[in-house]
Amino acid sequence: MKNPILISLIALSIFINVAVFVLLYSIIGTSNPSIILHYNVYFGVDLIGGWQEVYMMPAIGLLFVFVNFLLAHYFYFKKERIVSHILMLTALMIQSGVAVAGISIAMINY
């Protein structure tokens, strides 16, 4: 793939994912036995878990980026370029959601 739009979309998606991992590691780390994983305005804290569970969200986001990249690569060489763009844009949107959720978890536990 030599399309600069696709390359920038994959690079930005991976950058956001790595930034979320670094943010969560710098705030949460590995020493807290239990942390808040979800907060609801109506009910307050409704999900508490171990520090390992915080890293599942960006890991699943990275899995989505990887699968979308493989599909985009396949469709790009099958001359379905618009599908490749949609897949990589979807991966970026997923990473944006992961970033918002990661920032929320970091703010709740800080």
Biopython code that builds the backbone (N, CA, C, O; Angstrom):
import numpy as np
from Bio.PDB.StructureBuilder import StructureBuilder

atoms = [
    (1, "MET", "N", (0.842, -1.170, 0.000)),
    (1, "MET", "CA", (0.000, 0.000, 0.000)),
    (1, "MET", "C", (0.890, 1.237, 0.000)),
    (1, "MET", "O", (1.711, 1.431, 0.896)),
    (2, "LYS", "N", (0.715, 2.046, -0.997)),
    (2, "LYS", "CA", (1.489, 3.270, -1.077)),
    (2, "LYS", "C", (0.605, 4.507, -1.000)),
    (2, "LYS", "O", (1.052, 5.616, -1.293)),
    (3, "ASN", "N", (-0.626, 4.318, -0.613)),
    (3, "ASN", "CA", (-1.562, 5.424, -0.504)),
    (3, "ASN", "C", (-1.259, 6.216, 0.768)),
    (3, "ASN", "O", (-1.307, 5.646, 1.859)),
    (4, "PRO", "N", (-0.946, 7.516, 0.664)),
    (4, "PRO", "CA", (-0.587, 8.285, 1.866)),
    (4, "PRO", "C", (-1.739, 8.451, 2.860)),
    (4, "PRO", "O", (-1.508, 8.593, 4.061)),
    (5, "ILE", "N", (-2.962, 8.433, 2.367)),
    (5, "ILE", "CA", (-4.099, 8.542, 3.282)),
    (5, "ILE", "C", (-4.197, 7.304, 4.155)),
    (5, "ILE", "O", (-4.391, 7.410, 5.366)),
    (6, "LEU", "N", (-4.064, 6.137, 3.553)),
    (6, "LEU", "CA", (-4.140, 4.898, 4.329)),
    (6, "LEU", "C", (-2.971, 4.777, 5.300)),
    (6, "LEU", "O", (-3.137, 4.320, 6.431)),
    (7, "ILE", "N", (-1.810, 5.185, 4.859)),
    (7, "ILE", "CA", (-0.633, 5.119, 5.737)),
    (7, "ILE", "C", (-0.807, 6.050, 6.924)),
    (7, "ILE", "O", (-0.476, 5.683, 8.052)),
    (8, "SER", "N", (-1.323, 7.256, 6.685)),
    (8, "SER", "CA", (-1.523, 8.185, 7.798)),
    (8, "SER", "C", (-2.624, 7.699, 8.737)),
    (8, "SER", "O", (-2.526, 7.898, 9.948)),
    (9, "LEU", "N", (-3.670, 7.067, 8.207)),
    (9, "LEU", "CA", (-4.739, 6.543, 9.068)),
    (9, "LEU", "C", (-4.230, 5.424, 9.971)),
    (9, "LEU", "O", (-4.555, 5.391, 11.158)),
    (10, "ILE", "N", (-3.435, 4.509, 9.422)),
    (10, "ILE", "CA", (-2.905, 3.416, 10.247)),
    (10, "ILE", "C", (-1.896, 3.945, 11.258)),
    (10, "ILE", "O", (-1.854, 3.481, 12.397)),
    (11, "ALA", "N", (-1.086, 4.912, 10.847)),
    (11, "ALA", "CA", (-0.101, 5.474, 11.775)),
    (11, "ALA", "C", (-0.782, 6.222, 12.910)),
    (11, "ALA", "O", (-0.370, 6.102, 14.064)),
    (12, "LEU", "N", (-1.808, 6.984, 12.602)),
    (12, "LEU", "CA", (-2.527, 7.717, 13.634)),
    (12, "LEU", "C", (-3.267, 6.767, 14.568)),
    (12, "LEU", "O", (-3.317, 7.003, 15.775)),
    (13, "SER", "N", (-3.834, 5.708, 14.031)),
    (13, "SER", "CA", (-4.525, 4.717, 14.873)),
    (13, "SER", "C", (-3.556, 4.054, 15.842)),
    (13, "SER", "O", (-3.864, 3.905, 17.025)),
    (14, "ILE", "N", (-2.406, 3.662, 15.355)),
    (14, "ILE", "CA", (-1.413, 3.020, 16.222)),
    (14, "ILE", "C", (-0.854, 4.011, 17.238)),
    (14, "ILE", "O", (-0.618, 3.650, 18.391)),
    (15, "PHE", "N", (-0.642, 5.257, 16.820)),
    (15, "PHE", "CA", (-0.154, 6.276, 17.745)),
    (15, "PHE", "C", (-1.140, 6.501, 18.885)),
    (15, "PHE", "O", (-0.737, 6.584, 20.045)),
    (16, "ILE", "N", (-2.416, 6.600, 18.567)),
    (16, "ILE", "CA", (-3.431, 6.804, 19.605)),
    (16, "ILE", "C", (-3.456, 5.619, 20.560)),
    (16, "ILE", "O", (-3.566, 5.799, 21.772)),
    (17, "ASN", "N", (-3.353, 4.406, 20.018)),
    (17, "ASN", "CA", (-3.382, 3.214, 20.866)),
    (17, "ASN", "C", (-2.177, 3.185, 21.798)),
    (17, "ASN", "O", (-2.322, 2.900, 22.987)),
    (18, "VAL", "N", (-1.006, 3.471, 21.280)),
    (18, "VAL", "CA", (0.192, 3.483, 22.117)),
    (18, "VAL", "C", (0.095, 4.581, 23.171)),
    (18, "VAL", "O", (0.516, 4.388, 24.312)),
    (19, "ALA", "N", (-0.459, 5.735, 22.791)),
    (19, "ALA", "CA", (-0.621, 6.829, 23.748)),
    (19, "ALA", "C", (-1.565, 6.426, 24.877)),
    (19, "ALA", "O", (-1.332, 6.787, 26.031)),
    (20, "VAL", "N", (-2.619, 5.687, 24.566)),
    (20, "VAL", "CA", (-3.544, 5.223, 25.610)),
    (20, "VAL", "C", (-2.840, 4.228, 26.526)),
    (20, "VAL", "O", (-2.999, 4.293, 27.745)),
    (21, "PHE", "N", (-2.059, 3.303, 25.953)),
    (21, "PHE", "CA", (-1.300, 2.364, 26.781)),
    (21, "PHE", "C", (-0.361, 3.112, 27.720)),
    (21, "PHE", "O", (-0.290, 2.794, 28.907)),
    (22, "VAL", "N", (0.356, 4.097, 27.202)),
    (22, "VAL", "CA", (1.315, 4.854, 28.016)),
    (22, "VAL", "C", (0.588, 5.655, 29.089)),
    (22, "VAL", "O", (1.032, 5.694, 30.236)),
    (23, "LEU", "N", (-0.515, 6.289, 28.733)),
    (23, "LEU", "CA", (-1.295, 7.050, 29.714)),
    (23, "LEU", "C", (-1.783, 6.156, 30.840)),
    (23, "LEU", "O", (-1.631, 6.494, 32.013)),
    (24, "LEU", "N", (-2.364, 5.025, 30.493)),
    (24, "LEU", "CA", (-2.876, 4.124, 31.521)),
    (24, "LEU", "C", (-1.759, 3.563, 32.383)),
    (24, "LEU", "O", (-1.919, 3.417, 33.595)),
    (25, "TYR", "N", (-0.625, 3.247, 31.764)),
    (25, "TYR", "CA", (0.492, 2.719, 32.542)),
    (25, "TYR", "C", (1.060, 3.783, 33.476)),
    (25, "TYR", "O", (1.446, 3.475, 34.604)),
    (26, "SER", "N", (1.113, 5.035, 33.014)),
    (26, "SER", "CA", (1.675, 6.078, 33.861)),
    (26, "SER", "C", (0.738, 6.436, 35.018)),
    (26, "SER", "O", (1.209, 6.798, 36.097)),
    (27, "ILE", "N", (-0.565, 6.342, 34.815)),
    (27, "ILE", "CA", (-1.514, 6.666, 35.877)),
    (27, "ILE", "C", (-1.798, 5.454, 36.762)),
    (27, "ILE", "O", (-1.735, 5.551, 37.988)),
    (28, "ILE", "N", (-2.107, 4.325, 36.149)),
    (28, "ILE", "CA", (-2.526, 3.132, 36.891)),
    (28, "ILE", "C", (-1.329, 2.299, 37.319)),
    (28, "ILE", "O", (-1.220, 1.921, 38.485)),
    (29, "GLY", "N", (-0.441, 2.014, 36.394)),
    (29, "GLY", "CA", (0.715, 1.184, 36.691)),
    (29, "GLY", "C", (0.327, -0.271, 36.891)),
    (29, "GLY", "O", (-0.635, -0.760, 36.298)),
    (30, "THR", "N", (1.093, -0.955, 37.736)),
    (30, "THR", "CA", (0.813, -2.361, 38.017)),
    (30, "THR", "C", (0.690, -2.630, 39.510)),
    (30, "THR", "O", (0.615, -3.787, 39.924)),
    (31, "SER", "N", (0.670, -1.589, 40.315)),
    (31, "SER", "CA", (0.717, -1.820, 41.758)),
    (31, "SER", "C", (-0.638, -1.765, 42.447)),
    (31, "SER", "O", (-0.780, -2.278, 43.557)),
    (32, "ASN", "N", (-1.632, -1.156, 41.820)),
    (32, "ASN", "CA", (-2.937, -1.035, 42.461)),
    (32, "ASN", "C", (-3.678, -2.365, 42.433)),
    (32, "ASN", "O", (-3.863, -2.942, 41.362)),
    (33, "PRO", "N", (-4.105, -2.863, 43.593)),
    (33, "PRO", "CA", (-4.808, -4.149, 43.605)),
    (33, "PRO", "C", (-6.196, -4.086, 42.979)),
    (33, "PRO", "O", (-6.622, -5.032, 42.316)),
    (34, "SER", "N", (-6.905, -2.975, 43.186)),
    (34, "SER", "CA", (-8.218, -2.828, 42.571)),
    (34, "SER", "C", (-8.407, -1.376, 42.149)),
    (34, "SER", "O", (-8.024, -0.449, 42.862)),
    (35, "ILE", "N", (-9.006, -1.201, 40.976)),
    (35, "ILE", "CA", (-9.213, 0.127, 40.436)),
    (35, "ILE", "C", (-10.634, 0.225, 39.892)),
    (35, "ILE", "O", (-11.307, -0.783, 39.680)),
    (36, "ILE", "N", (-11.067, 1.443, 39.677)),
    (36, "ILE", "CA", (-12.396, 1.682, 39.123)),
    (36, "ILE", "C", (-12.317, 1.521, 37.607)),
    (36, "ILE", "O", (-11.515, 2.181, 36.946)),
    (37, "LEU", "N", (-13.150, 0.642, 37.063)),
    (37, "LEU", "CA", (-13.166, 0.399, 35.630)),
    (37, "LEU", "C", (-14.322, 1.095, 34.920)),
    (37, "LEU", "O", (-14.246, 1.361, 33.721)),
    (38, "HIS", "N", (-15.387, 1.390, 35.656)),
    (38, "HIS", "CA", (-16.538, 2.049, 35.030)),
    (38, "HIS", "C", (-17.237, 2.904, 36.062)),
    (38, "HIS", "O", (-17.410, 2.504, 37.214)),
    (39, "TYR", "N", (-17.637, 4.084, 35.632)),
    (39, "TYR", "CA", (-18.358, 5.024, 36.480)),
    (39, "TYR", "C", (-19.599, 5.476, 35.741)),
    (39, "TYR", "O", (-19.539, 5.836, 34.565)),
    (40, "ASN", "N", (-20.726, 5.456, 36.439)),
    (40, "ASN", "CA", (-21.989, 5.865, 35.856)),
    (40, "ASN", "C", (-22.495, 7.081, 36.624)),
    (40, "ASN", "O", (-22.409, 7.114, 37.852)),
    (41, "VAL", "N", (-23.011, 8.061, 35.931)),
    (41, "VAL", "CA", (-23.489, 9.275, 36.578)),
    (41, "VAL", "C", (-24.639, 8.967, 37.524)),
    (41, "VAL", "O", (-24.738, 9.574, 38.590)),
    (42, "TYR", "N", (-25.489, 8.058, 37.160)),
    (42, "TYR", "CA", (-26.670, 7.752, 37.969)),
    (42, "TYR", "C", (-26.352, 6.873, 39.173)),
    (42, "TYR", "O", (-26.897, 7.081, 40.257)),
    (43, "PHE", "N", (-25.478, 5.898, 38.987)),
    (43, "PHE", "CA", (-25.232, 4.918, 40.042)),
    (43, "PHE", "C", (-23.850, 5.039, 40.675)),
    (43, "PHE", "O", (-23.579, 4.363, 41.668)),
    (44, "GLY", "N", (-22.984, 5.861, 40.144)),
    (44, "GLY", "CA", (-21.626, 5.988, 40.671)),
    (44, "GLY", "C", (-20.743, 4.870, 40.137)),
    (44, "GLY", "O", (-20.886, 4.441, 38.992)),
    (45, "VAL", "N", (-19.844, 4.413, 40.965)),
    (45, "VAL", "CA", (-18.928, 3.335, 40.578)),
    (45, "VAL", "C", (-19.718, 2.036, 40.491)),
    (45, "VAL", "O", (-20.351, 1.621, 41.461)),
    (46, "ASP", "N", (-19.677, 1.400, 39.331)),
    (46, "ASP", "CA", (-20.418, 0.152, 39.188)),
    (46, "ASP", "C", (-19.564, -1.001, 38.680)),
    (46, "ASP", "O", (-20.082, -2.093, 38.451)),
    (47, "LEU", "N", (-18.259, -0.779, 38.499)),
    (47, "LEU", "CA", (-17.380, -1.870, 38.097)),
    (47, "LEU", "C", (-15.977, -1.608, 38.637)),
    (47, "LEU", "O", (-15.348, -0.601, 38.314)),
    (48, "ILE", "N", (-15.505, -2.528, 39.461)),
    (48, "ILE", "CA", (-14.158, -2.459, 40.029)),
    (48, "ILE", "C", (-13.444, -3.736, 39.637)),
    (48, "ILE", "O", (-14.030, -4.818, 39.666)),
    (49, "GLY", "N", (-12.170, -3.610, 39.270)),
    (49, "GLY", "CA", (-11.407, -4.781, 38.866)),
    (49, "GLY", "C", (-9.923, -4.592, 39.127)),
    (49, "GLY", "O", (-9.494, -3.591, 39.701)),
    (50, "GLY", "N", (-9.165, -5.560, 38.700)),
    (50, "GLY", "CA", (-7.723, -5.524, 38.861)),
    (50, "GLY", "C", (-7.064, -4.641, 37.811)),
    (50, "GLY", "O", (-7.692, -4.253, 36.825)),
    (51, "TRP", "N", (-5.785, -4.328, 38.035)),
    (51, "TRP", "CA", (-5.080, -3.443, 37.121)),
    (51, "TRP", "C", (-4.908, -4.064, 35.739)),
    (51, "TRP", "O", (-4.766, -3.341, 34.754)),
    (52, "GLN", "N", (-4.919, -5.397, 35.652)),
    (52, "GLN", "CA", (-4.745, -6.055, 34.360)),
    (52, "GLN", "C", (-5.916, -5.787, 33.426)),
    (52, "GLN", "O", (-5.747, -5.736, 32.207)),
    (53, "GLU", "N", (-7.091, -5.618, 33.992)),
    (53, "GLU", "CA", (-8.290, -5.445, 33.177)),
    (53, "GLU", "C", (-8.328, -4.102, 32.463)),
    (53, "GLU", "O", (-9.026, -3.958, 31.459)),
    (54, "VAL", "N", (-7.596, -3.126, 32.961)),
    (54, "VAL", "CA", (-7.549, -1.812, 32.310)),
    (54, "VAL", "C", (-6.897, -1.914, 30.932)),
    (54, "VAL", "O", (-7.283, -1.201, 30.005)),
    (55, "TYR", "N", (-5.926, -2.786, 30.801)),
    (55, "TYR", "CA", (-5.178, -2.884, 29.549)),
    (55, "TYR", "C", (-5.880, -3.733, 28.491)),
    (55, "TYR", "O", (-5.414, -3.823, 27.355)),
    (56, "MET", "N", (-6.999, -4.356, 28.861)),
    (56, "MET", "CA", (-7.750, -5.141, 27.869)),
    (56, "MET", "C", (-8.395, -4.254, 26.813)),
    (56, "MET", "O", (-8.466, -4.628, 25.642)),
    (57, "MET", "N", (-8.864, -3.085, 27.224)),
    (57, "MET", "CA", (-9.543, -2.191, 26.288)),
    (57, "MET", "C", (-8.607, -1.731, 25.162)),
    (57, "MET", "O", (-8.980, -1.866, 23.996)),
    (58, "PRO", "N", (-7.414, -1.198, 25.446)),
    (58, "PRO", "CA", (-6.537, -0.830, 24.331)),
    (58, "PRO", "C", (-6.016, -2.047, 23.563)),
    (58, "PRO", "O", (-5.712, -1.949, 22.374)),
    (59, "ALA", "N", (-5.912, -3.188, 24.240)),
    (59, "ALA", "CA", (-5.469, -4.391, 23.537)),
    (59, "ALA", "C", (-6.505, -4.837, 22.510)),
    (59, "ALA", "O", (-6.155, -5.223, 21.395)),
    (60, "ILE", "N", (-7.771, -4.783, 22.885)),
    (60, "ILE", "CA", (-8.831, -5.130, 21.937)),
    (60, "ILE", "C", (-8.890, -4.096, 20.821)),
    (60, "ILE", "O", (-9.136, -4.440, 19.665)),
    (61, "GLY", "N", (-8.665, -2.828, 21.162)),
    (61, "GLY", "CA", (-8.602, -1.790, 20.136)),
    (61, "GLY", "C", (-7.485, -2.040, 19.148)),
    (61, "GLY", "O", (-7.657, -1.831, 17.947)),
    (62, "LEU", "N", (-6.335, -2.489, 19.642)),
    (62, "LEU", "CA", (-5.213, -2.820, 18.756)),
    (62, "LEU", "C", (-5.542, -4.025, 17.882)),
    (62, "LEU", "O", (-5.115, -4.092, 16.729)),
    (63, "LEU", "N", (-6.294, -4.971, 18.422)),
    (63, "LEU", "CA", (-6.736, -6.117, 17.629)),
    (63, "LEU", "C", (-7.646, -5.659, 16.482)),
    (63, "LEU", "O", (-7.521, -6.143, 15.357)),
    (64, "PHE", "N", (-8.558, -4.727, 16.768)),
    (64, "PHE", "CA", (-9.415, -4.179, 15.721)),
    (64, "PHE", "C", (-8.597, -3.479, 14.641)),
    (64, "PHE", "O", (-8.887, -3.622, 13.453)),
    (65, "VAL", "N", (-7.585, -2.729, 15.042)),
    (65, "VAL", "CA", (-6.722, -2.057, 14.058)),
    (65, "VAL", "C", (-6.023, -3.084, 13.192)),
    (65, "VAL", "O", (-5.938, -2.915, 11.976)),
    (66, "PHE", "N", (-5.522, -4.144, 13.801)),
    (66, "PHE", "CA", (-4.805, -5.168, 13.057)),
    (66, "PHE", "C", (-5.717, -5.881, 12.061)),
    (66, "PHE", "O", (-5.342, -6.088, 10.907)),
    (67, "VAL", "N", (-6.908, -6.253, 12.508)),
    (67, "VAL", "CA", (-7.847, -6.945, 11.614)),
    (67, "VAL", "C", (-8.302, -6.014, 10.491)),
    (67, "VAL", "O", (-8.374, -6.430, 9.335)),
    (68, "ASN", "N", (-8.605, -4.769, 10.820)),
    (68, "ASN", "CA", (-9.009, -3.820, 9.783)),
    (68, "ASN", "C", (-7.876, -3.543, 8.807)),
    (68, "ASN", "O", (-8.114, -3.350, 7.615)),
    (69, "PHE", "N", (-6.645, -3.524, 9.307)),
    (69, "PHE", "CA", (-5.506, -3.335, 8.413)),
    (69, "PHE", "C", (-5.360, -4.508, 7.450)),
    (69, "PHE", "O", (-5.114, -4.311, 6.260)),
    (70, "LEU", "N", (-5.511, -5.718, 7.958)),
    (70, "LEU", "CA", (-5.408, -6.888, 7.077)),
    (70, "LEU", "C", (-6.512, -6.884, 6.017)),
    (70, "LEU", "O", (-6.265, -7.175, 4.847)),
    (71, "LEU", "N", (-7.722, -6.552, 6.441)),
    (71, "LEU", "CA", (-8.820, -6.478, 5.474)),
    (71, "LEU", "C", (-8.607, -5.342, 4.472)),
    (71, "LEU", "O", (-8.871, -5.508, 3.281)),
    (72, "ALA", "N", (-8.134, -4.196, 4.948)),
    (72, "ALA", "CA", (-7.876, -3.065, 4.056)),
    (72, "ALA", "C", (-6.780, -3.407, 3.059)),
    (72, "ALA", "O", (-6.864, -3.043, 1.886)),
    (73, "HIS", "N", (-5.761, -4.101, 3.524)),
    (73, "HIS", "CA", (-4.678, -4.524, 2.634)),
    (73, "HIS", "C", (-5.206, -5.462, 1.561)),
    (73, "HIS", "O", (-4.843, -5.338, 0.392)),
    (74, "TYR", "N", (-6.056, -6.393, 1.949)),
    (74, "TYR", "CA", (-6.646, -7.337, 1.003)),
    (74, "TYR", "C", (-7.488, -6.601, -0.038)),
    (74, "TYR", "O", (-7.333, -6.820, -1.239)),
    (75, "PHE", "N", (-8.374, -5.733, 0.430)),
    (75, "PHE", "CA", (-9.256, -5.028, -0.504)),
    (75, "PHE", "C", (-8.512, -4.006, -1.355)),
    (75, "PHE", "O", (-8.923, -3.728, -2.482)),
    (76, "TYR", "N", (-7.436, -3.448, -0.838)),
    (76, "TYR", "CA", (-6.662, -2.471, -1.616)),
    (76, "TYR", "C", (-6.087, -3.118, -2.873)),
    (76, "TYR", "O", (-6.110, -2.529, -3.953)),
    (77, "PHE", "N", (-5.578, -4.324, -2.720)),
    (77, "PHE", "CA", (-4.994, -5.008, -3.875)),
    (77, "PHE", "C", (-6.039, -5.698, -4.741)),
    (77, "PHE", "O", (-5.721, -6.181, -5.828)),
    (78, "LYS", "N", (-7.277, -5.748, -4.273)),
    (78, "LYS", "CA", (-8.377, -6.236, -5.106)),
    (78, "LYS", "C", (-9.065, -5.073, -5.822)),
    (78, "LYS", "O", (-10.143, -5.238, -6.394)),
    (79, "LYS", "N", (-8.436, -3.899, -5.786)),
    (79, "LYS", "CA", (-8.921, -2.686, -6.465)),
    (79, "LYS", "C", (-10.218, -2.152, -5.859)),
    (79, "LYS", "O", (-10.993, -1.488, -6.547)),
    (80, "GLU", "N", (-10.455, -2.433, -4.598)),
    (80, "GLU", "CA", (-11.592, -1.872, -3.870)),
    (80, "GLU", "C", (-11.038, -0.853, -2.877)),
    (80, "GLU", "O", (-11.053, -1.078, -1.667)),
    (81, "ARG", "N", (-10.558, 0.253, -3.396)),
    (81, "ARG", "CA", (-9.841, 1.231, -2.577)),
    (81, "ARG", "C", (-10.749, 1.939, -1.576)),
    (81, "ARG", "O", (-10.311, 2.261, -0.471)),
    (82, "ILE", "N", (-11.993, 2.184, -1.939)),
    (82, "ILE", "CA", (-12.885, 2.888, -1.027)),
    (82, "ILE", "C", (-13.173, 2.045, 0.216)),
    (82, "ILE", "O", (-13.328, 2.584, 1.312)),
    (83, "VAL", "N", (-13.245, 0.741, 0.048)),
    (83, "VAL", "CA", (-13.456, -0.144, 1.197)),
    (83, "VAL", "C", (-12.245, -0.085, 2.124)),
    (83, "VAL", "O", (-12.394, -0.122, 3.345)),
    (84, "SER", "N", (-11.059, 0.006, 1.550)),
    (84, "SER", "CA", (-9.849, 0.127, 2.363)),
    (84, "SER", "C", (-9.864, 1.409, 3.174)),
    (84, "SER", "O", (-9.495, 1.412, 4.349)),
    (85, "HIS", "N", (-10.289, 2.495, 2.553)),
    (85, "HIS", "CA", (-10.362, 3.764, 3.269)),
    (85, "HIS", "C", (-11.399, 3.706, 4.391)),
    (85, "HIS", "O", (-11.159, 4.216, 5.485)),
    (86, "ILE", "N", (-12.531, 3.094, 4.126)),
    (86, "ILE", "CA", (-13.580, 2.989, 5.142)),
    (86, "ILE", "C", (-13.114, 2.125, 6.312)),
    (86, "ILE", "O", (-13.372, 2.459, 7.468)),
    (87, "LEU", "N", (-12.439, 1.030, 6.024)),
    (87, "LEU", "CA", (-11.944, 0.163, 7.091)),
    (87, "LEU", "C", (-10.923, 0.878, 7.969)),
    (87, "LEU", "O", (-10.973, 0.764, 9.193)),
    (88, "MET", "N", (-10.007, 1.607, 7.361)),
    (88, "MET", "CA", (-8.997, 2.289, 8.159)),
    (88, "MET", "C", (-9.580, 3.484, 8.903)),
    (88, "MET", "O", (-9.128, 3.806, 10.001)),
    (89, "LEU", "N", (-10.566, 4.139, 8.327)),
    (89, "LEU", "CA", (-11.239, 5.219, 9.042)),
    (89, "LEU", "C", (-12.037, 4.665, 10.218)),
    (89, "LEU", "O", (-12.120, 5.302, 11.268)),
    (90, "THR", "N", (-12.617, 3.494, 10.046)),
    (90, "THR", "CA", (-13.312, 2.834, 11.151)),
    (90, "THR", "C", (-12.342, 2.482, 12.272)),
    (90, "THR", "O", (-12.668, 2.632, 13.449)),
    (91, "ALA", "N", (-11.156, 2.015, 11.911)),
    (91, "ALA", "CA", (-10.146, 1.711, 12.927)),
    (91, "ALA", "C", (-9.760, 2.969, 13.696)),
    (91, "ALA", "O", (-9.558, 2.916, 14.910)),
    (92, "LEU", "N", (-9.656, 4.093, 13.003)),
    (92, "LEU", "CA", (-9.338, 5.351, 13.675)),
    (92, "LEU", "C", (-10.471, 5.775, 14.606)),
    (92, "LEU", "O", (-10.212, 6.277, 15.699)),
    (93, "MET", "N", (-11.702, 5.585, 14.196)),
    (93, "MET", "CA", (-12.839, 5.933, 15.058)),
    (93, "MET", "C", (-12.883, 5.038, 16.295)),
    (93, "MET", "O", (-13.195, 5.508, 17.390)),
    (94, "ILE", "N", (-12.576, 3.767, 16.129)),
    (94, "ILE", "CA", (-12.518, 2.858, 17.277)),
    (94, "ILE", "C", (-11.433, 3.314, 18.244)),
    (94, "ILE", "O", (-11.635, 3.299, 19.458)),
    (95, "GLN", "N", (-10.289, 3.715, 17.714)),
    (95, "GLN", "CA", (-9.201, 4.187, 18.569)),
    (95, "GLN", "C", (-9.567, 5.481, 19.271)),
    (95, "GLN", "O", (-9.128, 5.721, 20.395)),
    (96, "SER", "N", (-10.365, 6.314, 18.624)),
    (96, "SER", "CA", (-10.829, 7.540, 19.287)),
    (96, "SER", "C", (-11.718, 7.196, 20.480)),
    (96, "SER", "O", (-11.616, 7.821, 21.535)),
    (97, "GLY", "N", (-12.581, 6.212, 20.311)),
    (97, "GLY", "CA", (-13.409, 5.753, 21.423)),
    (97, "GLY", "C", (-12.584, 5.137, 22.539)),
    (97, "GLY", "O", (-12.868, 5.351, 23.717)),
    (98, "VAL", "N", (-11.571, 4.379, 22.174)),
    (98, "VAL", "CA", (-10.679, 3.787, 23.169)),
    (98, "VAL", "C", (-9.932, 4.891, 23.917)),
    (98, "VAL", "O", (-9.718, 4.787, 25.125)),
    (99, "ALA", "N", (-9.538, 5.938, 23.210)),
    (99, "ALA", "CA", (-8.836, 7.047, 23.852)),
    (99, "ALA", "C", (-9.739, 7.774, 24.844)),
    (99, "ALA", "O", (-9.309, 8.104, 25.949)),
    (100, "VAL", "N", (-10.974, 8.021, 24.457)),
    (100, "VAL", "CA", (-11.912, 8.683, 25.376)),
    (100, "VAL", "C", (-12.145, 7.821, 26.611)),
    (100, "VAL", "O", (-12.151, 8.329, 27.732)),
    (101, "ALA", "N", (-12.335, 6.535, 26.412)),
    (101, "ALA", "CA", (-12.551, 5.635, 27.551)),
    (101, "ALA", "C", (-11.297, 5.532, 28.419)),
    (101, "ALA", "O", (-11.397, 5.491, 29.645)),
    (102, "GLY", "N", (-10.129, 5.492, 27.801)),
    (102, "GLY", "CA", (-8.883, 5.423, 28.565)),
    (102, "GLY", "C", (-8.641, 6.684, 29.372)),
    (102, "GLY", "O", (-8.205, 6.610, 30.522)),
    (103, "ILE", "N", (-8.916, 7.839, 28.786)),
    (103, "ILE", "CA", (-8.774, 9.100, 29.522)),
    (103, "ILE", "C", (-9.764, 9.154, 30.680)),
    (103, "ILE", "O", (-9.434, 9.634, 31.764)),
    (104, "SER", "N", (-10.982, 8.658, 30.445)),
    (104, "SER", "CA", (-11.970, 8.636, 31.524)),
    (104, "SER", "C", (-11.529, 7.750, 32.674)),
    (104, "SER", "O", (-11.666, 8.126, 33.838)),
    (105, "ILE", "N", (-11.005, 6.588, 32.361)),
    (105, "ILE", "CA", (-10.518, 5.679, 33.424)),
    (105, "ILE", "C", (-9.355, 6.306, 34.162)),
    (105, "ILE", "O", (-9.265, 6.205, 35.385)),
    (106, "ALA", "N", (-8.456, 6.959, 33.423)),
    (106, "ALA", "CA", (-7.311, 7.603, 34.084)),
    (106, "ALA", "C", (-7.773, 8.735, 34.996)),
    (106, "ALA", "O", (-7.238, 8.901, 36.093)),
    (107, "MET", "N", (-8.763, 9.520, 34.555)),
    (107, "MET", "CA", (-9.255, 10.630, 35.383)),
    (107, "MET", "C", (-10.000, 10.126, 36.611)),
    (107, "MET", "O", (-9.887, 10.720, 37.683)),
    (108, "ILE", "N", (-10.748, 9.058, 36.477)),
    (108, "ILE", "CA", (-11.502, 8.517, 37.614)),
    (108, "ILE", "C", (-10.547, 7.973, 38.679)),
    (108, "ILE", "O", (-10.799, 8.126, 39.874)),
    (109, "ASN", "N", (-9.470, 7.349, 38.257)),
    (109, "ASN", "CA", (-8.555, 6.712, 39.204)),
    (109, "ASN", "C", (-7.425, 7.611, 39.665)),
    (109, "ASN", "O", (-6.596, 7.177, 40.465)),
    (110, "TYR", "N", (-7.360, 8.816, 39.205)),
    (110, "TYR", "CA", (-6.258, 9.696, 39.585)),
    (110, "TYR", "C", (-6.507, 10.357, 40.888)),
    (110, "TYR", "O", (-5.674, 11.134, 41.356)),
]
sb = StructureBuilder()
sb.init_structure("model")
sb.init_model(0)
sb.init_chain("A")
sb.init_seg("    ")
for serial, (resi, resn, name, xyz) in enumerate(atoms, 1):
    if name == "N":
        sb.init_residue(resn, " ", resi, " ")
    sb.init_atom(name, np.array(xyz, "f"), 0.0, 1.0, " ", f" {name:<3s}", serial, name[0])
structure = sb.get_structure()
